[in-house]
């Protein structure tokens, strides 16, 4: 049973990564904080690329927390 659970989680991780990549690609050049979470852009955002990387990581972790089987 544990082997099936591990395989299911591997598949979920692959699907989450594909979803994240598709969303990021479709919204290239836009603030991902707004796109992914519906939050306001930071007023003092000095490094948009670093902020977007953080939002991608946050979005991926949120999806994995929601869908991985424990």
Backbone torsions as a table, in degrees:
resi	resn	phi	psi	omega
1	UNK	NA	-38.4	-179.1
2	UNK	-65.1	-33.1	178.2
3	UNK	-63.8	-42.6	178.8
4	UNK	-65.8	-38.7	178.4
5	UNK	-63.9	-44.7	178.2
6	UNK	-62.5	-42.4	178.9
7	UNK	-64.2	-41.2	178.1
8	UNK	-61.4	-43.9	179.6
9	UNK	-66.5	-36.6	175.6
10	UNK	-61.5	-41.9	178.4
11	UNK	-65.8	-40.0	178.9
12	UNK	-63.8	-43.3	179.0
13	UNK	-60.9	-43.1	178.8
14	UNK	-62.5	-43.7	179.8
15	UNK	-66.3	-40.5	177.9
16	UNK	-62.5	-44.6	178.9
17	UNK	-61.3	-40.0	177.9
18	UNK	-66.0	-41.2	178.5
19	UNK	-63.3	-46.4	179.9
20	UNK	-60.6	-46.3	179.8
21	UNK	-61.6	-40.7	179.3
22	UNK	-65.1	-44.8	179.8
23	UNK	-62.8	-43.7	-178.3
24	UNK	-65.6	-42.2	179.3
25	UNK	-63.3	-42.2	-178.4
26	UNK	-67.8	-21.8	-177.0
27	UNK	-120.6	30.9	179.1
28	UNK	-58.3	134.8	178.9
29	UNK	89.1	-3.2	178.8
30	UNK	-108.4	159.5	178.7
31	UNK	-71.0	113.9	-176.7
32	UNK	-72.6	-18.5	175.3
33	UNK	-65.0	-37.9	177.5
34	UNK	-74.9	-47.2	-175.0
35	UNK	-65.3	-48.7	-172.4
36	UNK	-83.8	-30.6	-173.5
37	UNK	-123.1	-6.6	-179.5
38	UNK	67.6	22.1	-179.8
39	UNK	-95.0	161.9	177.5
40	UNK	-72.8	147.0	174.9
41	UNK	-65.9	146.2	177.0
42	UNK	-67.1	134.7	179.2
43	UNK	-69.8	-31.0	-176.6
44	UNK	-109.3	32.9	-178.7
45	UNK	-69.2	107.6	-178.6
46	UNK	-90.3	-28.6	-177.6
47	UNK	-129.4	91.6	-176.7
48	UNK	-59.7	-39.4	-179.0
49	UNK	-63.9	-41.8	178.5
50	UNK	-65.5	-41.1	178.4
51	UNK	-62.4	-44.8	-179.7
52	UNK	-64.8	-39.3	176.3
53	UNK	-61.1	-40.6	178.5
54	UNK	-64.7	-39.3	179.8
55	UNK	-68.6	-36.4	176.8
56	UNK	-63.1	-46.0	179.2
57	UNK	-62.0	-44.0	179.6
58	UNK	-62.5	-43.4	-179.8
59	UNK	-64.3	-44.7	179.3
60	UNK	-61.8	-46.5	180.0
61	UNK	-63.0	-38.4	178.6
62	UNK	-62.8	-45.1	-180.0
63	UNK	-66.0	-42.2	179.2
64	UNK	-63.6	-41.3	178.4
65	UNK	-61.1	-36.7	-177.9
66	UNK	-74.6	-38.3	-169.1
67	UNK	-107.6	-20.0	179.3
68	UNK	-65.7	141.2	-179.8
69	UNK	-86.8	130.3	-177.2
70	UNK	-107.7	NA	NA
